[in-house]
Amino acid sequence: MSLYELFGPDQRLVVPIFQRPYVWTEGRNWRPMWEDVAALANRRLSGDDVHRHFLGAVVLDQLKTPTGSMPARQVIDGQQRLTTLQILLAAVRDVGVELEV
């Protein structure tokens, strides 16, 4: 699933209340993810072909939703990864706004 499909405007992700708090750390978790994303961005900026990249597993369960309502998926596994990706995307957005790009 692409990031757009995952965070797109046509679905809702539901995190159950029993999920653990955010525990990712710099060295073990989000720095490696950032380095992967930065390497891909640098390859793209240098004109190289960039293919889809696996950022890790996320397990979702389709929830029953009434006809005509936004589809919803419950996060079974991957909450930490999704949270980190949302923070990364918000930071990229904020830098883009600041640089007016």
C-alpha positions as CSV (number, residue, x, y, z in Angstrom):
1,M,0.0,0.0,0.0
2,S,1.4,3.4,-0.8
3,L,1.5,6.2,1.7
4,Y,-1.2,8.0,-0.2
5,E,-3.5,5.0,0.0
6,L,-2.7,4.5,3.7
7,F,-3.2,8.1,4.7
8,G,-5.5,9.2,1.9
9,P,-8.7,11.1,2.4
10,D,-11.0,8.2,1.6
11,Q,-10.3,6.0,4.7
12,R,-10.1,6.3,8.4
13,L,-7.6,4.5,10.6
14,V,-8.8,3.6,14.1
15,V,-6.3,2.9,16.8
16,P,-7.8,0.8,19.6
17,I,-7.5,2.2,23.1
18,F,-5.5,-0.8,24.3
19,Q,-2.6,0.0,22.0
20,R,0.6,0.7,23.9
21,P,2.0,4.2,24.1
22,Y,4.6,5.5,21.6
23,V,7.9,3.9,22.4
24,W,10.0,4.2,19.3
25,T,13.5,5.6,19.9
26,E,16.0,7.5,17.7
27,G,18.7,4.9,17.4
28,R,16.7,1.8,17.1
29,N,13.7,2.9,15.2
30,W,13.1,6.3,13.6
31,R,16.7,7.1,12.6
32,P,16.9,4.0,10.4
33,M,13.5,4.9,8.9
34,W,14.6,8.5,8.3
35,E,17.9,7.3,6.6
36,D,15.9,5.0,4.3
37,V,13.5,7.9,3.3
38,A,16.4,10.4,2.9
39,A,18.4,7.9,0.7
40,L,15.3,7.4,-1.5
41,A,14.7,11.2,-1.7
42,N,18.4,11.8,-2.7
43,R,18.2,9.2,-5.4
44,R,15.0,10.7,-6.7
45,L,16.5,14.2,-6.7
46,S,19.6,13.0,-8.6
47,G,17.4,11.7,-11.3
48,D,17.7,8.0,-10.5
49,D,14.6,5.7,-10.9
50,V,13.0,5.1,-7.5
51,H,10.8,2.1,-7.1
52,R,8.4,1.4,-4.3
53,H,10.2,0.9,-1.0
54,F,9.1,-1.3,1.9
55,L,8.9,0.8,5.1
56,G,7.7,-2.1,7.3
57,A,4.6,-4.0,8.1
58,V,1.3,-2.6,9.1
59,V,-1.7,-4.9,9.9
60,L,-5.1,-3.5,9.4
61,D,-8.6,-5.0,9.9
62,Q,-11.5,-3.8,7.8
63,L,-14.3,-2.6,10.1
64,K,-17.9,-2.8,9.2
65,T,-19.2,0.6,8.2
66,P,-22.6,1.7,7.0
67,T,-23.2,2.1,3.3
68,G,-22.1,5.5,2.2
69,S,-19.8,6.2,5.1
70,M,-16.0,6.4,5.0
71,P,-14.3,3.0,5.1
72,A,-12.6,2.4,8.4
73,R,-9.7,0.1,9.3
74,Q,-8.6,-0.8,12.8
75,V,-4.8,-0.8,13.4
76,I,-3.9,-4.3,14.6
77,D,-0.1,-3.9,14.3
78,G,2.1,-1.0,13.2
79,Q,0.8,1.9,15.3
80,Q,4.4,3.1,16.1
81,R,5.3,3.0,12.4
82,L,2.1,4.9,11.4
83,T,2.7,7.5,14.1
84,T,6.3,8.0,13.0
85,L,5.3,8.3,9.3
86,Q,2.6,10.9,10.2
87,I,5.2,13.0,12.1
88,L,7.6,12.7,9.2
89,L,4.9,13.8,6.7
90,A,3.9,16.7,8.9
91,A,7.5,17.8,9.2
92,V,8.0,17.6,5.4
93,R,4.8,19.6,4.9
94,D,5.9,22.3,7.4
95,V,9.3,22.7,5.7
96,G,7.6,22.9,2.3
97,V,5.3,25.6,3.5
98,E,8.2,27.5,5.1
99,L,10.3,27.2,1.8
100,E,7.2,28.0,-0.3
101,V,7.6,24.9,-2.4
